């Protein structure tokens, strides 16, 4: 198994684990009276991320690894963990708002309104660059930015209209 395949296997396992955590957190939030907002765009997000990972497996699994790009990607994983810890049981890949809960203002949320989206933009660019796939990096960065433009607009509207806290990240 190549080093690139090991990296992709770890990222795939990470993403699958996050989907399990997201589902559990979403179910618990909904049981507490939370509401999902903007569910119609969610399949697009899944499609972009699944397509990105699939393309990386197809064209990147046997590539040499750019260690500088990998270091940047690993740094983003530390930021991802910081975000997960800050949101705790309110972290989900969907936009789920819990009426009456105070906004999350700790961790990276002290500095950015949507830190997870910044991390995801970096990841979608850096992992293909780690595997010497600049066209994939560009293509999926543009697709992701298009989907994020929709998602952030929906999330900001949900947060501003209701004064509900942010409880979601992709």
N, C-alpha and C positions, 0 to 999 in steps of 0.2 A: 504494500500500500504506500503510495507516495505521500510526501509531507502535505501537499495540497489536498489530497483526499482526507487526510487526518483533520486538517483545518475545516474542511467542508462538513465532515461528519460531526465535529464538535459544534459548529454553528447550527447545523440541522437539528441536533439534539437540543441545543439551547432554545431554538425557536419552537420546537415541539413542546418542550417543558413550559415555555412561556404561554403557549396556547392553553395548556392544561391549567396553569395558574390563573390565567385570565378568565377561563370559563368558571372556575371555582369562585373567584372573586366576584364575577358578574352575577352569578346565581345568589351569592350571599347578599350582595348589595340590593338586588331586586327583591329579595325576601325581606329586606329592611325598609322597603318602600321607595327605593331608587327607581329612576326612569331612564330607559335608553333613548337617546336622541340621535337622529340622523342615520338610522340603521341602513338606509338604502344605499349609501356609499360604501359600506363595509365590504361587500364582495369585491369591489374594485381594489381596495387595499390588499385584500387576500390575494387577488389575482396578480397584482404587481409584485408582491413579496414572494409568492410561490414561483412566479415566472423568473424572478431574479435568482432565486436559489436553484431552480432547475437549470437555467442557463449556465450558472457557475459549475454545476455538476457536469453538464455536457461538455463545455469548452475549457473548464479550468482544472479538472481533477488530476491531470498529469502535468500541469504547468510547473515551471520553476517558481519559487516563492521570493518575492521582493520583501526583504526583511524590514526595510524602513517603513513600507506601507503596512506591513503586518504589525509593527510596533504602534503605529497610529491607530489601527483597528483595535488592538488590545487596550490601548488607552481609552478608547470609546467604550469598551466593555466595562471598565471601571466606572465610567460615568453612568452607564446603563444600570449598574448595580446600585449606585447612589440614588438614582431615580426610583428604582424598585423599593428601596428601603424607605425613602421619603414618603412614597405613596402608600406603602404597606398594603393592607387589605383593600384599599381603594384603587389599586393599579389594575387596569384592564385594557385590552386592545380595542374596546368599543368606547363610545362616548356615553358614560353612565353618570348621571348626576343624582346626588343624595340630598334631597331637600333638608335644610336646617343644619347640615354639617358645615363646620367652618372650613374655609379654603385652606388648602395645603400651602404653607408659606415657609416650610423648612427645606433643608437640603438645597438642591439646585433651583428650586422654585423661588428662592430668595433673589436670584439673579436673572432668571429668564421666565417668561410666561409659559413657554412650551419647550422645556429642555430636551424632552425625549425626541421631539421631531428633529431637533438639531443633531442629536446623536444618530438617528436613523438616516438622515441625509448623508452624514459622514460615512456611516457603515456601507450604505449602498454604493458610494463612490469608492471607498478604500478597499473593500474586499475584492472586487474585480481588479483593481490596480495591484493588489497583492499578488494576483495570479496573472499579471501582464495582459489584462483584457481591457484596454482603455475604451474601446467602442461600447462594450457592455456597461462600463462605468457611466459613460455619457448617456447612453440610451435609457438605463434604468433610473439614473438621477433625474432626467427630464420627466419620465413617467411618474416617478415618486413625487416630484415637485407639483405636477398637475393634480395628483390625487390629494396631496397635502393642502393645496390651495382651497380645495373644496372642504376638506375635513376641518381645517383651522377656522374657516369662516363659520361652519356649522357649530363647532365647539365654542368659539367666541360668542356667537349669538346665544347659545344655550346658557353660557356663564353670565353674560351681561343682562339678559332678560330676567333671569331667575335669581341672580346673585348666588347661584350654587357653586360649589367648589369644583375645581378640575379633578376628575377621577379617572382619566383615561390616558393611555399612551399606546402607540402601535407596537 
